[in-house]
Amino acid sequence: MKFSLILFGLSWMLRLTAWRHSAFLARLKEKNFTAQLRTRNGKVGRWYQFKDGKVISKSGIHPDAEVVLTFKDAVIAAKLLMPPIRQLEQINALRDFYIDLAGPDELTNWFTQTILMTQTVGWKYGAQMPNGVMRYTNMTNGGPLFVYVKDGKILRMTPIEFDDSDPEGWTIEARGKTFKPPRKTTLAPHALNWKSMIYSPDRLLYPLKRVDFDPTVPVSERNYQNRGVSGYERISWDEALDIVAGEIKRMKREHGPGAIANSHGSHHTWGNIGYYLSANNRFINAVGMTR
């Protein structure tokens, strides 16, 4: 019952948010498609049709929905959809297969982000600084800091400096002396490097493939001797995924799953990609890779 009420309320929340915020209405006009929310057994469900900025919604299962968000059961669905939406709970639910999201990536991403946008549209962020600069606060994995932005470009990042409006810190008195922490945040060194990483000329913005690498030819003809020598060319995400998936299958077929090693990187994406909080472990276990 609770899940059904949430689904009904979602349709009105989408309409009301579009009526109150022109930015949200403009977003609804971006896509025309049908999305379905349902339980795995199909007993509870509701579909939402987005067309020219309008939302049409009815109870039941739509036979031709382009996006389908399926929950294991109504109890889990109600818990995950009740505001505030907690990202970690969503990640864990996906990892544990309590949620299944099917459909084209462009539409599934748009739909989920649009639902989240109903909670934040209209919010104002940052503090206005002189000369058209906005100062934002960002909680990086290296500590909280101030980010100064002008015309959409980061100017600098600094530790947060506390002022008189902030609470006092701790105080320790020992051996006739008083000790207090500095009135600014303490950061890990890598936190102050984020600007350099974002604007680094070596940052990869899209998939690349070696110009003389052809995954369709026999392994002996793939010009391995040119690694680090020949140049690279840009390829699509679909082609990159096809290459990676094909190589995983080839390695398993020719050498066994133990020939594939996996190691996740740092946790700078807060568990979305590659980190142990993500679906990485489940994926490598399913493939049979070596850790």
C-alpha positions in Angstrom: 0.0 0.0 0.0 2.8 2.4 0.9 4.6 1.8 -2.4 1.4 2.4 -4.3 0.9 5.7 -2.6 4.5 6.7 -3.3 4.0 5.9 -7.0 0.8 7.9 -7.1 2.4 10.8 -5.3 5.4 10.8 -7.7 3.2 11.6 -10.6 1.8 14.7 -8.9 5.2 15.7 -7.6 6.5 15.7 -11.1 3.6 17.9 -12.3 3.8 20.2 -9.3 7.5 20.7 -9.6 7.2 21.5 -13.3 4.4 24.1 -12.4 6.6 25.7 -9.7 10.0 25.7 -11.5 10.5 26.6 -15.1 13.9 24.9 -15.1 12.2 21.6 -14.3 9.5 22.1 -16.9 12.3 22.7 -19.5 13.9 19.4 -18.4 10.6 17.5 -18.9 10.5 18.8 -22.4 13.8 17.2 -23.2 12.6 13.6 -23.6 9.5 11.8 -24.9 9.2 8.2 -23.5 7.5 6.0 -21.0 9.0 4.8 -17.7 7.7 2.0 -15.5 8.2 1.5 -11.8 7.1 -2.0 -10.5 7.7 -4.8 -8.2 9.4 -7.9 -9.4 6.2 -10.0 -9.2 4.3 -7.4 -11.1 1.6 -7.0 -8.4 2.3 -3.3 -7.9 3.3 -0.9 -10.6 2.7 2.5 -12.2 3.9 4.0 -15.5 4.8 7.6 -16.4 4.7 8.9 -19.9 6.8 12.0 -20.6 5.6 13.9 -23.7 6.4 17.5 -24.7 6.8 18.6 -21.0 3.6 16.9 -19.8 3.4 13.8 -17.5 0.7 11.2 -17.9 0.6 8.4 -15.3 -1.6 5.4 -14.7 -1.5 2.4 -12.4 -0.6 -1.0 -13.8 2.1 -2.4 -16.1 2.8 -0.7 -19.4 3.5 -3.2 -22.2 6.0 -1.0 -24.1 7.8 1.1 -21.5 11.3 2.1 -22.6 12.6 2.4 -19.1 11.7 -0.2 -16.4 12.8 0.2 -12.8 12.0 -3.0 -10.9 12.2 -3.5 -7.1 12.5 -6.8 -5.4 9.4 -6.2 -3.4 7.1 -3.3 -2.2 8.7 -3.0 1.2 12.2 -2.4 -0.3 10.7 -0.1 -2.9 9.0 2.1 -0.3 12.2 2.3 1.8 14.4 3.3 -1.2 11.9 5.9 -2.6 11.1 7.8 0.6 12.9 11.1 0.8 15.6 11.9 1.5 17.1 9.6 -1.1 20.4 8.2 0.3 23.0 7.4 -2.4 24.7 4.7 -0.4 21.4 2.8 0.0 20.8 3.0 -3.7 24.3 1.7 -4.5 23.9 -1.2 -2.1 20.5 -2.1 -3.4 21.8 -2.2 -7.0 24.8 -4.3 -5.9 22.6 -6.8 -4.1 20.1 -6.9 -7.0 17.3 -5.5 -5.0 16.8 -3.0 -7.9 17.0 -3.7 -11.6 17.1 -0.8 -14.1 16.5 -1.7 -17.8 16.5 0.5 -20.8 18.8 2.7 -22.9 21.5 4.4 -20.8 20.5 7.9 -22.0 16.9 7.4 -20.9 17.5 5.5 -17.6 20.0 8.2 -16.5 17.7 11.0 -17.4 14.7 9.4 -15.6 16.5 8.7 -12.4 18.2 12.1 -12.3 14.9 13.8 -13.0 13.3 12.1 -10.0 16.2 13.2 -7.8 16.0 16.7 -9.3 12.5 17.1 -7.8 14.2 17.3 -4.4 16.8 19.9 -5.3 15.4 22.2 -8.1 15.2 25.7 -6.9 18.0 25.3 -4.4 20.6 28.1 -4.3 24.2 27.2 -3.7 27.3 29.1 -2.9 28.2 32.5 -1.4 28.6 35.5 -3.7 32.2 36.9 -3.6 33.6 40.1 -5.2 34.3 40.3 -8.9 31.6 37.8 -9.9 33.2 34.9 -8.1 31.0 32.3 -6.3 32.4 30.3 -3.4 31.1 26.7 -2.9 31.7 24.1 -0.3 32.7 20.6 -1.4 33.1 17.6 0.9 35.9 15.8 -1.0 37.3 12.4 0.2 40.4 14.4 1.3 38.4 16.8 3.5 36.0 19.7 3.1 37.2 22.8 1.2 36.1 26.0 -0.4 35.9 26.0 -4.2 36.0 29.5 -5.9 34.3 29.5 -9.4 33.9 32.2 -12.0 32.2 31.8 -15.4 32.0 28.1 -14.8 35.7 27.6 -14.2 37.4 26.7 -11.0 39.8 29.5 -9.9 41.2 27.9 -6.7 40.5 25.5 -3.9 41.4 26.3 -0.3 40.8 24.8 3.2 37.7 26.1 4.8 38.5 29.1 7.1 36.0 29.5 9.9 34.7 32.9 11.0 32.8 34.2 14.0 29.6 32.6 12.8 31.1 29.1 13.2 31.2 27.3 16.6 34.3 27.3 18.6 36.6 24.3 18.4 38.0 22.2 21.2 40.3 23.6 23.8 42.9 21.6 25.9 44.7 23.2 28.8 47.8 21.4 30.0 51.0 22.4 31.9 49.9 26.0 32.0 49.3 26.2 28.2 46.1 26.3 26.1 45.9 24.4 22.9 43.4 25.0 20.2 43.1 23.8 16.6 43.6 26.2 13.7 40.4 27.9 12.5 40.4 26.1 9.2 39.9 22.6 8.0 42.8 20.1 7.7 43.1 18.4 4.3 44.9 15.5 2.8 47.4 16.6 0.1 45.4 15.1 -2.7 42.3 17.1 -1.9 44.1 20.3 -2.9 45.1 18.8 -6.2 41.6 18.4 -7.6 41.8 21.5 -9.7 44.9 20.2 -11.4 43.3 16.8 -12.0 40.2 18.4 -13.4 42.0 20.6 -15.9 45.0 18.3 -16.5 45.9 18.1 -20.2 46.5 14.4 -19.6 43.0 13.7 -18.3 41.1 11.2 -20.4 37.7 12.6 -21.3 36.5 9.7 -23.6 37.6 6.2 -24.7 40.8 5.9 -26.8 42.1 3.0 -28.8 45.6 2.5 -30.3 45.4 3.3 -34.0 47.0 0.0 -35.0 45.0 -2.2 -32.6 42.3 -4.3 -34.2 40.5 -6.7 -31.8 39.0 -8.6 -34.7 42.3 -10.0 -36.0 44.2 -12.9 -34.4 46.2 -12.1 -31.3 49.5 -12.5 -33.1 48.6 -9.7 -35.5 47.7 -7.0 -32.9 51.0 -5.1 -33.0 51.7 -5.5 -29.3 55.3 -4.2 -30.0 53.8 -0.8 -30.7 52.4 -0.3 -27.2 53.4 3.1 -26.0 54.7 4.0 -29.5 51.8 4.3 -31.9 49.2 7.0 -31.3 45.6 6.8 -30.2 42.2 7.6 -31.7 38.9 8.4 -30.1 36.2 5.7 -30.1 32.6 5.5 -28.9 31.6 4.2 -25.5 29.8 1.3 -27.2 32.9 0.3 -29.1 35.0 0.5 -26.0 32.6 -1.7 -24.1 32.4 -4.2 -26.9 36.2 -4.4 -26.9 36.5 -4.9 -23.2 33.7 -7.5 -23.1 35.2 -9.3 -26.0 38.6 -9.5 -24.4 37.2 -10.8 -21.1 35.4 -13.6 -23.0 38.6 -14.3 -25.1 40.8 -14.5 -22.0 38.4 -16.8 -20.2 38.0 -19.0 -23.3 41.7 -19.3 -24.1 43.4 -19.1 -20.7 40.7 -19.5 -18.0 39.3 -16.9 -15.6 42.4 -17.0 -13.4 44.3 -15.2 -16.2 42.3 -12.0 -15.6 43.5 -9.8 -12.7 41.5 -7.0 -11.2 42.2 -4.2 -8.7 40.0 -1.2 -8.0 41.4 2.3 -7.9 41.0 5.0 -5.3 37.6 5.8 -3.8 37.4 9.3 -5.4 34.0 8.4 -6.9 32.5 7.5 -3.5 31.6 3.9 -4.5 30.0 4.5 -7.9 32.8 3.0 -10.0 35.6 0.6 -9.3 35.6 0.9 -5.5 34.8 -2.0 -3.1 31.5 -0.4 -2.2 30.3 -0.7 -5.8 29.3 -3.7 -7.9 32.9 -4.3 -8.7 33.4 -7.3 -6.4 30.2 -9.0 -7.6 31.2 -8.4 -11.2 34.7 -9.9 -10.9 33.3 -12.8 -8.8 30.8 -13.5 -11.6 33.5 -13.4 -14.2 35.9 -15.4 -12.0 38.8 -13.0 -12.1 41.8 -13.1 -9.8 42.2 -10.5 -7.1 
